[in-house]
Amino acid sequence: MKAVVCTRYGPPEVLRVEEIATPVPRKNEVRIRIGATAVTSSDTYVRGLRLSPAYRIMGRLALGWNAPRQPVLGMVLSGEVDSVGPDVRSFKVGDRVFGFNKSLFGTYAQYVCWPEDGLLAARPANLTDEEAAAIPYGGLLALSCLRRAGVRAGQRVLVFGASGAVGTSAVQLARHLGAEVTGVCSTANVELVTSLGAMRVVDYTAEDFTDGAERYDVIFDAVGKSKSASALRRGQRVLAPGGVCISVDDGSPRLRREDLVLLGELAALGEIRPVTDRTYDLDDIVDAHRYVDIGHKRGNVIISVA
């Protein structure tokens, strides 16, 4: 099968398209013919080992010393079950599925084998593979953080970094939960964030959200502390009494299969919509990584595999 192999840690050019053996499902595994995947910011961090010096050795021990131990990266997929291993009960050949796995990787390929009891669910029938692949990464991370922050109807929620994969999901999910949402983004993305349901959008190139009179029950950093640390420190002064400031980098997210099912149901109903910036072919994976490395993508960057 065709797959993208990460030959060592480094820039996008370390990725190579190669022919490798097609995996065979083991007990309780399903093999999925991948229709689409996504290049997430997490993928680029693994590829480049983009960690602070204090964590780089730990990263090498966990991921592989000179190159990723699992050379085929990719955490997200949408596709079709084409083979099942012994004792599989949840899925059958022909099922359309989408999912996320932050530890096994392997979705920069035509096929992958995943456990049937992992973060895998029926794909919304009214979405394409490319649309479905834009849901799990940002949706699951945003939902985990909003739940930890206790977001509920009537609250005022500010999403910092509202135009990225996590941010676009957070704006829509907070709105779905009944919150009044303010999004913070650049000028180019104001219209997008407004269309996702934000009642107010702050263009950070023109104003500082911490200078306003509004007070927020929840401030959610959807960017990550490496880029937002200063804004989060200033944000403390616009928290309402008892308010919560939370970052996507705080702790380990609780990613649950039932949440993936919920995201699929909301997408099928049009309550949330996947946001895609660009779509590339698998052969153009280097260009896709170069684009994500710039740091200004809107929503998701999708790889069409089929």
C-alpha positions in Angstrom: 0.0 0.0 0.0 1.0 3.6 -0.4 1.9 5.4 2.8 3.9 8.5 4.1 6.9 7.5 6.1 8.6 9.9 8.5 12.3 9.1 8.0 13.7 11.2 10.9 12.7 14.2 13.0 12.9 17.5 11.1 11.2 19.8 8.5 8.4 18.6 6.2 10.9 17.3 3.7 11.6 14.3 6.0 8.3 12.8 4.9 8.5 10.3 2.0 5.7 8.6 0.1 6.6 4.9 -0.1 5.1 1.4 -0.7 4.9 -0.6 2.5 3.1 -3.8 3.5 -0.6 -3.6 3.9 -1.5 -4.4 7.6 -3.6 -7.4 8.5 -6.1 -7.0 11.4 -5.4 -9.0 14.5 -7.9 -10.1 17.2 -10.4 -7.3 18.0 -9.0 -5.1 15.2 -10.6 -3.7 12.0 -8.8 -2.7 8.9 -10.0 0.6 7.4 -9.5 1.7 3.9 -8.8 5.4 4.5 -10.7 7.9 2.4 -9.3 11.0 4.1 -7.1 12.1 7.0 -6.0 15.4 8.5 -2.7 17.1 9.2 -3.0 18.3 12.7 -0.8 20.6 14.7 0.1 17.5 16.9 1.3 15.7 13.7 3.7 18.6 13.0 5.0 18.6 16.6 5.8 14.9 16.4 7.4 15.2 12.9 9.6 18.0 14.0 10.0 16.9 17.6 9.0 20.5 18.4 9.4 20.3 22.1 11.3 22.5 24.6 14.8 21.3 25.4 13.6 20.1 28.8 11.1 17.7 27.2 13.0 16.7 24.1 14.7 13.7 25.7 11.4 12.5 27.2 9.9 12.9 23.7 12.6 10.8 22.1 12.1 8.1 24.7 8.4 8.1 24.2 8.2 8.4 20.4 11.6 7.0 19.2 15.1 8.3 19.5 16.1 9.4 15.9 12.8 9.0 14.2 9.2 8.1 15.2 9.0 4.5 16.3 5.7 4.4 14.3 7.0 5.9 11.0 3.6 6.5 9.5 2.1 9.5 11.3 -1.5 10.7 11.3 -4.2 10.5 14.0 -7.4 11.1 12.2 -9.3 9.2 9.6 -12.6 8.7 7.7 -13.0 5.6 5.6 -14.5 2.2 5.2 -14.0 -1.1 7.1 -12.6 -3.6 4.5 -11.5 -6.4 6.8 -12.1 -7.5 10.4 -10.0 -9.6 12.8 -11.3 -12.4 15.0 -13.9 -11.6 17.6 -14.9 -8.2 16.2 -18.5 -7.4 17.0 -18.9 -3.6 16.7 -18.2 -3.3 13.0 -18.5 -5.2 9.8 -17.0 -5.0 6.3 -18.5 -2.1 4.4 -19.2 0.1 7.5 -18.3 3.8 7.0 -16.4 5.1 10.0 -14.4 8.0 11.3 -12.2 8.3 14.2 -9.1 9.5 16.1 -6.2 7.8 17.8 -3.4 9.9 19.3 -1.1 7.0 20.2 -1.2 4.5 17.3 -0.9 7.0 14.4 -0.8 5.4 11.0 -3.5 7.3 9.0 -1.1 8.8 6.4 -1.7 5.7 4.4 -4.3 3.8 2.3 -5.0 1.3 5.1 -4.7 1.1 8.9 -5.7 -1.4 11.6 -7.3 0.0 14.8 -8.9 -1.7 17.8 -12.7 -1.9 17.4 -13.2 -0.5 20.9 -11.1 2.7 20.2 -12.3 6.2 19.2 -14.1 4.9 16.1 -17.7 5.5 15.2 -20.1 5.4 12.3 -19.5 8.3 9.9 -22.4 10.7 9.4 -24.1 9.5 6.2 -24.5 13.0 4.8 -20.8 13.9 5.1 -18.0 13.1 2.7 -14.8 11.4 4.0 -13.0 14.8 3.7 -15.7 16.5 5.8 -15.8 13.8 8.4 -12.0 13.8 8.8 -12.3 17.5 9.8 -14.4 16.6 13.0 -12.5 14.3 15.4 -9.3 16.2 16.3 -10.7 19.6 17.1 -14.1 18.4 18.1 -12.9 15.9 20.8 -10.3 18.3 22.2 -12.7 21.2 22.4 -15.5 19.1 23.9 -13.2 17.7 26.6 -12.0 21.2 27.6 -15.4 22.8 27.6 -16.7 19.9 29.7 -13.8 20.3 32.2 -14.6 24.1 32.4 -18.2 23.3 33.1 -19.6 25.4 30.2 -23.4 25.6 30.4 -26.3 27.6 29.1 -26.3 31.3 29.8 -22.6 31.6 30.4 -20.3 34.0 28.6 -17.5 32.1 27.0 -14.5 33.6 25.2 -12.6 31.4 22.7 -9.0 32.6 22.1 -7.8 31.2 18.7 -11.3 30.8 17.4 -10.4 30.1 13.8 -8.2 26.9 14.2 -9.2 23.3 14.3 -10.0 23.3 18.0 -11.3 26.9 18.0 -13.8 26.5 15.3 -15.2 23.4 17.1 -15.2 25.2 20.5 -17.2 28.1 19.2 -19.9 25.8 17.7 -20.0 23.5 20.7 -20.2 26.3 23.3 -23.0 27.8 21.3 -24.7 24.4 21.1 -24.5 24.2 24.9 -26.3 27.5 25.2 -23.4 29.8 26.0 -22.9 33.3 24.6 -19.7 33.1 22.7 -17.0 35.6 21.9 -14.3 34.6 19.5 -10.8 36.1 19.2 -9.1 35.8 15.8 -7.4 37.8 13.1 -9.0 40.2 10.6 -9.1 37.6 7.9 -11.1 35.2 10.0 -13.8 37.5 11.6 -16.4 36.5 9.0 -15.8 32.8 9.5 -16.0 32.9 13.3 -19.2 35.0 13.1 -20.7 32.4 10.7 -20.0 29.7 13.3 -22.3 31.3 15.8 -20.1 33.7 17.8 -22.2 36.6 19.1 -19.1 38.9 19.1 -15.8 38.6 17.4 -12.6 40.4 18.6 -10.0 41.1 16.0 -6.8 40.8 18.0 -4.9 42.8 15.4 -7.1 45.8 16.2 -8.0 45.4 19.8 -7.2 43.6 23.0 -10.0 41.6 24.5 -8.6 42.3 28.0 -9.3 46.0 27.6 -13.0 45.7 27.3 -15.7 45.9 30.0 -17.1 42.4 29.3 -16.5 39.8 31.9 -16.4 36.1 31.0 -17.3 33.0 32.9 -14.9 30.9 30.8 -11.9 31.8 28.8 -10.7 28.9 26.6 -7.3 29.0 25.0 -7.7 26.9 21.8 -4.2 27.8 20.5 -1.8 26.4 23.1 0.3 28.1 25.7 3.4 28.5 23.5 1.5 31.2 21.6 -1.0 32.4 24.1 0.7 32.6 27.5 0.8 36.4 27.6 -2.8 36.8 26.6 -3.9 34.2 29.2 -2.1 36.1 31.9 -3.8 39.3 30.9 -7.1 37.5 30.6 -7.3 36.9 34.3 -8.5 40.5 34.8 -11.6 40.0 32.6 -12.8 36.8 34.3 -16.1 37.1 36.1 -16.2 36.1 39.8 -15.7 32.4 40.0 -14.7 32.3 36.3 -12.4 29.7 34.8 -9.4 30.1 32.4 -8.5 26.9 30.6 -6.0 26.0 27.9 -6.1 23.1 25.4 -2.6 22.3 26.8 -3.9 21.8 30.4 -3.6 18.2 31.5 -4.5 15.2 29.4 -7.9 15.5 27.6 -10.5 12.9 28.3 -11.3 11.6 24.8 -14.4 9.3 24.8 -16.1 7.3 22.2 -19.5 8.5 23.2 -18.3 12.1 22.5 -17.2 11.0 19.0 -20.7 9.6 18.4 -22.2 12.8 19.7 -20.1 14.9 17.3 -21.2 12.7 14.5 -24.8 13.2 15.4 -24.4 17.0 15.7 -22.7 17.2 12.4 -25.5 15.1 10.7 -28.1 17.5 12.1 -26.1 20.5 11.0 -25.6 21.7 14.6 -21.9 21.8 13.9 -20.1 21.9 10.6 -16.6 20.9 9.7 -14.3 23.7 8.7 -11.6 23.0 6.1 -9.0 25.4 4.9 -7.2 23.3 2.3 -7.3 19.8 0.9 -4.2 18.0 -0.5 -3.6 14.6 -2.1 -1.5 12.1 -0.2 1.4 12.6 -2.6 1.4 16.3 -1.6 1.9 15.7 2.1 5.1 17.8 2.3 3.2 20.8 1.0 0.4 20.2 3.5 2.9 20.1 6.4 4.6 23.3 5.2 1.3 25.0 5.2 0.4 23.9 8.7 3.8 24.9 9.9 3.0 28.5 9.0 0.5 28.5 11.9 -2.4 30.4 10.3 -4.7 27.6 9.0 -8.4 28.1 9.2 -10.0 25.0 10.7 -8.4 21.9 9.2 -6.0 20.8 6.5 -7.3 17.6 5.0 -5.5 14.9 3.0 -7.6 13.0 0.4 -6.3 9.4 0.3 -8.8 7.4 -1.7 
